[in-house]
Amino acid sequence: MDNVSDYTVGPDGALWYVKQFAPSGPGQIRRILPGAGQDTIPPAPIVDLSATMQAPFPSPTASTVTIQFTTHENSNVKLSIHDLRGARVKLLFDGLVPPGPFSVVWNGLDDDGHSVPASIYFVHMVANGKELEQRITLVK
């Protein structure tokens, strides 16, 4: 396939892709369905929307970053920042959250109150056993 700029496997098991035609022209979103007697793409896992997490903003950031998430039921939430090795840098929140939007701000400090170096970090959230992650780029 020429001029394909992005692709993903959809929940229907189809391969969805973006085809670009010309630098200034329109593109198309297309899909390839698995056919009978052919190799099939395994179906995507069922999506659990009991909690969602938006991309942290601003990112990149030189100081603070806001992490927003939404729960759709009372949820035990643990929110933490991890470095590229997976080591926990900062525990941001650990407690019960009612349904609805919620936000937490990270100021670029670790659990000991020290400023962390510029790098890529991950916000890791566990809500009622469901795990979500988003990336943060911290510049200094």
Secondary structure, DSSP 8 states (H G I E B T S, - for coil): -TTEEEEEE-TTS-EEEEEE-SSSS-EEEEEE---TTS-----------SEEE---BSSSBSS-EEEEEEESS-EEEEEEEE-TTS-EEEEEEEEEE-SEEEEEEE-SB-TTS-B--SEEEEEEEEETTEEEEEEEEE--
